[in-house]
Amino acid sequence: MTTIIDGGHGIQLHVEEGELRRRCGDCQLCCKLVPVANLGKPAGQRCKYQRVGKGCTVHARLATISNACLMWNCRWLVQNDTADLRRPDRSHYVLDVMPDYITIRNNETGTAEYVEVVQIWVDPNYPEAHRDPALRAYIERRSHEGVAVLIRWDNTKGMVIFAPAMSGDREWHEVTQALSSEQHSMADVAKALGAA
């Protein structure tokens, strides 16, 4: 049996046997924000296969065109921990379901520490969307799990956000930095976070 619940912010939550289920609806923001290396599609630019109001024109053939697209998923769509966030096309950001990490290097000792991050792809037309109070509450919740956030506007522009639970002074910290255009492989992530 399916129950439809008003999740606030215009979100309809489809709950079936205790599981949270959402639908993309007209949202196609991932087709713009998320990079797809094997298609030569950088972050922040619409995919050549995406059509407004229609979605992916090659979705039925994705397995032969882009396994990356086929395997990628939106955290808002599939994770219950985002229940208080608005749909990505309304909030102007997309949360990546796959974990990633950053490396923090101690300048005195040279030792490296790997910190898990949630990647949040922000629409470059709305660069301050990461200040959404609901998103900040989500970031704060994740910080209690030792997870920081990597805000990405494109392949090389980004910012790491450390919520108060992750900082010695119990303040929010935003560290803007140039990012490598290369993304970590799943093997890299498993190795780094498995050692953490």
C-alpha positions in Angstrom: 0.0 0.0 0.0 1.3 3.5 -0.9 0.7 6.5 1.3 1.3 10.0 0.0 2.5 12.4 2.7 3.0 16.2 2.3 6.7 16.6 3.1 6.6 20.4 3.1 8.1 22.7 0.5 5.8 21.2 -2.2 7.4 17.7 -1.7 5.2 14.6 -1.9 6.7 11.7 -0.1 5.6 8.3 -1.4 5.8 5.8 1.5 5.5 2.2 0.8 6.0 -0.5 3.4 7.9 2.0 5.6 10.2 3.2 2.8 10.5 6.7 1.6 10.1 7.2 -2.1 10.3 10.3 -4.2 10.1 11.0 -7.9 12.1 13.3 -10.1 9.0 14.9 -11.6 10.2 17.7 -13.9 13.5 18.0 -12.1 16.5 17.5 -14.4 19.1 19.5 -12.5 21.5 16.6 -12.3 21.7 16.7 -16.1 23.2 20.2 -15.7 25.2 20.1 -12.6 26.9 16.7 -12.4 30.0 16.1 -14.6 30.1 13.1 -16.9 33.6 12.5 -18.0 32.9 9.8 -20.7 30.6 12.3 -22.4 33.0 15.2 -22.1 30.3 17.0 -20.1 31.7 19.4 -17.4 29.9 20.2 -14.2 27.5 23.2 -14.5 26.7 22.7 -18.2 23.6 21.0 -19.6 24.1 17.6 -21.1 23.7 17.5 -24.8 21.2 14.7 -24.5 18.9 16.5 -22.0 15.7 18.2 -23.2 13.7 20.5 -21.0 10.4 18.9 -20.2 11.4 15.6 -21.7 14.5 14.6 -19.7 17.2 12.3 -21.2 16.7 11.6 -24.8 19.0 8.5 -24.7 17.8 7.1 -21.3 16.8 3.8 -22.9 20.3 3.4 -24.3 22.3 4.7 -21.4 24.1 1.4 -20.8 25.8 1.8 -24.2 26.3 5.5 -23.9 27.2 6.3 -20.3 27.5 3.9 -17.5 28.3 6.8 -15.2 24.8 8.3 -15.8 23.2 4.9 -15.4 24.9 4.3 -12.0 24.6 7.8 -10.6 21.8 8.7 -8.3 20.5 11.8 -6.4 20.6 11.6 -2.7 17.4 13.6 -2.4 15.7 10.9 -4.4 16.9 7.8 -2.6 17.9 8.7 1.0 15.6 9.3 3.9 18.1 11.7 5.6 17.1 14.4 3.1 13.4 14.4 3.9 13.4 18.1 4.9 15.2 19.3 1.7 13.3 20.7 -1.3 13.5 19.0 -4.7 16.8 19.9 -6.4 15.3 22.1 -9.2 13.7 24.2 -6.4 16.7 24.4 -4.1 19.3 24.8 -6.9 21.6 22.1 -5.6 22.0 18.3 -6.0 23.4 16.0 -3.3 25.5 13.2 -4.6 24.7 9.8 -3.1 28.3 8.6 -3.5 30.7 9.4 -0.6 33.9 11.2 -1.4 36.7 12.6 0.7 39.1 15.4 1.1 42.7 15.3 2.3 43.7 17.5 5.2 47.5 17.8 5.5 49.2 18.9 8.7 51.8 21.5 7.6 54.0 20.8 10.6 54.1 17.0 10.4 53.2 16.4 6.8 50.7 13.7 7.8 47.5 13.4 5.9 44.0 12.8 7.2 41.1 11.8 5.0 37.7 13.3 5.8 34.5 11.9 4.3 32.5 14.5 2.5 29.1 14.7 0.8 29.4 16.4 -2.5 26.8 19.0 -3.2 26.6 20.3 -6.8 25.3 23.9 -6.7 23.8 25.6 -9.7 26.4 28.3 -10.7 23.4 30.6 -11.5 22.5 30.4 -7.8 26.0 30.3 -6.1 24.6 31.0 -2.6 22.1 28.2 -2.7 24.2 26.3 -0.1 23.1 28.8 2.5 19.6 27.3 2.5 18.7 26.8 6.2 17.3 23.3 5.6 20.6 22.4 3.9 22.6 23.9 6.7 20.6 21.8 9.2 21.4 18.7 7.0 25.1 19.6 7.0 25.1 20.0 10.8 23.4 16.6 11.3 26.1 15.0 9.0 28.9 16.7 10.9 28.0 14.7 14.0 28.9 11.6 12.0 32.3 13.2 11.1 31.2 14.1 7.6 32.0 17.5 6.0 30.5 18.9 2.8 32.2 19.7 -0.4 30.2 22.4 -2.3 31.0 22.2 -6.1 30.0 24.9 -8.6 31.9 23.3 -11.4 34.9 20.9 -12.1 37.4 23.1 -10.4 35.6 25.7 -8.1 34.5 24.5 -4.8 34.4 25.0 -1.0 34.6 22.7 2.0 32.1 23.4 4.8 32.9 22.3 8.3 29.9 22.6 10.7 30.5 23.6 14.3 30.6 19.9 15.5 33.8 19.5 13.3 35.7 22.6 14.5 37.5 23.3 17.7 36.0 26.7 18.1 32.4 25.4 17.4 31.9 27.8 14.5 31.0 27.3 10.8 34.0 27.3 8.5 34.0 27.7 4.8 37.3 26.9 3.1 37.3 28.0 -0.6 39.9 26.3 -2.7 40.7 25.3 -6.2 39.9 21.7 -6.8 41.4 19.1 -9.0 39.3 18.5 -12.0 39.9 14.7 -11.6 37.3 12.9 -9.5 38.2 10.1 -7.1 37.5 6.6 -8.2 35.4 4.3 -6.0 38.6 2.4 -5.3 40.3 5.7 -4.1 37.3 6.5 -1.9 37.2 2.9 -0.4 40.9 3.0 0.3 40.9 6.5 1.9 37.7 6.1 4.0 38.4 2.5 4.9 41.6 3.7 6.5 39.8 6.5 8.4 
